[in-house]
Amino acid sequence: MKVLETKGLTKSFGGLTAVNNVDFYIDKGEIVSLIGPNGAGKTTFFNMITGVYEPTKGEILFLGKEIYKLRSYEITLEGIARTFQNIRLFRSMTVFENILIGQFCRAKSNLIDTIFNTKRLKDEQSEAREKVQKIIDFLELEDVKDEIAVSLPYGIQKKVEIGRALATEPKLLLLDEPAAGMNTQEKKEMQDLIRKIRDKSYTVLLIEHDMKLVMGISDRIAVLDYGNKIAEGTPSEIQKDKRVISAYLGKEVG
Amino acid sequence: MLINLSIATIILYFGIKIISKGLDAVTFKVTTMDNKYKKRMKYIIVILSIIFPLVARLSPYILRTSIVALLYVVLALSLNLILGFAGQLSMGHSAFYAIGAYTTALLMVNLKLSFWLSIIASALIAGFFGLFLGIPTLRLKGDYLAITTIGFAEIVRLVLINWGELTRGPAGIPGIPSPSIFGFIIKDNVGYYYIILLLAFFTVFLSYRLLNSRYGSGFIAVRDDEIAAEAMGINSTYLKTLVFVIGAAIAGMAGGFFATFIHYVNPDNFTYSESVTMVCMVVLGGLGSIPGVISGAMVLSILPELLRGVATYRYAIYGILLILMMINRPQGMISVDRLKGGKSKNEGFGNKRINKILRRPYSSK
């Protein structure tokens, strides 16, 4: 079953076509990576899926539903969650509170419940707290859960961002360079974590520059270059693909 | 004169440093207290504020000053919802205050409506104007929002001055009757004290309920990072508009109270400096911290009275105090970080709450 499908997705900024006519899909339970040199249009592609940018042309189908006209928060409600390339945690909140925010979009209590502190609100809040606690256990963040999130080391902040995305109960998780700026040990941990997330039956779309990580965990890889999709396939196919090699290393002369 | 002022500056500087330490100690004590004691503290504060006028009635001056202080507590808390929680720099809060005051004044004088109905109407109409202003302007951020809200407040003031048939222009509306409750007409200031105290309790209560709910967290998420908040499924436009309407409605109620308390409204009561005073109270007290904003409002409304003794230098000292306060304690009197049990950000990394983590060898910061 296709979780996400794009058809002829295009985004132009004035004269520059950042993403050009990209057809792409993800099946349920897959880990798919999107790679490409800097400026290839990967993040633009992400931003279109998550409603930050509106596509110039083309469609985005999520579980068979058109989503490209929805606003960012509505797309999250539909079941797509993301992390950011430059960490964007809420700086005045602890780790626990950051992850709890993700749960709030699933809450049903309204303003009246809030003012009168009804039973429904209390039940909902304790339920949300339990779910967040489960995520914290899953990500092994118990030790730091009451620390201010932005004061933590980079690797842990990345994990908190993933936790926050998981808390929105997504069907599709978009990770924008989760291993950027990490050391080898942390990268290895991140790789294991992404696998663990997939094993919990989430579907994952990944943007990543670290080839070892990408080749290690992806079921399928799509390569973007200057906004065009130049190749798609399993990691071993991509490693052999001439166009991919030339995009990354340049053409042989002669 | 300059010599006197510089001496005052030096004294104030060290005074603030000492008071600062005291405030931190108190906040720390309170946050680390048992829930049982916290509850007891709450009751003590409530009871004290209820029996206060029975003592203070001996001095009408003190009673009147405390009514004004409580009025500003309500106003500052309503602005704190917008500025402290949701982080929207609204510099035109006096507009809603004015709209509320004039609504109550007109309804009570022209239609002989009861005070309680009028004050609810004030809240509704001010809230409506909040919505009316909020929908187009809350797309703007920071400085731009500040400018548009200043513009709105000026428009309201100019309309009040120039719409002679309705508002009697600069002459204002005199003869606003006193409120009555169960047939008793409230004549003395003790009665007014209880009305504004009720309003203040209501505002504090509402602030806490909002803060501890998903709405409050949503406001703070929007303040911290709007794009990330949207990515978490938070409808930031809705939340910002909502908080703007609630803040405006409460300011409108405060305005309604003001109208009956003074018995006279005129456009000069609602100038730009009134908005600035409210912003100062919120910032001085501590953005987003409810006890902080309450103390900020009290200090800034009582201080000018205390400084009457040094009449000539009154506003100079007031200004110097604000400047020094912002240099020494940019986080405000009672900061949110401390309320959460940590220490403030600008105290560097000697921070109990985070040093455990920051000292790890691979820390990237």
Interface residues (C-beta under 8 A of the other chain):
Chain A: T50 V52 R71 S72 Y73 T76 L77 A81 R82 F84 R88 L89 F90 R91 S92 M93 T94 E97 L100 I101 G102 F104 C105 R106 A107 S109 L111 T114 I115 N117 L121 V144 E147 I148 S151 L152 P153 Y154 G155 I156 R164 A165 T168 G181 N183
Chain B: L206 R209 L210 S213 R214 Y215 S217 G218 I220 A221 R223 D224 D225 I227 A228 A229 E230 A231 M232 G233 I234 N235 S236 L242 G288 V336 D337 K340 G342 N351 R353 I354 K356 I357 L358 R360 Y362 S363 S364 K365
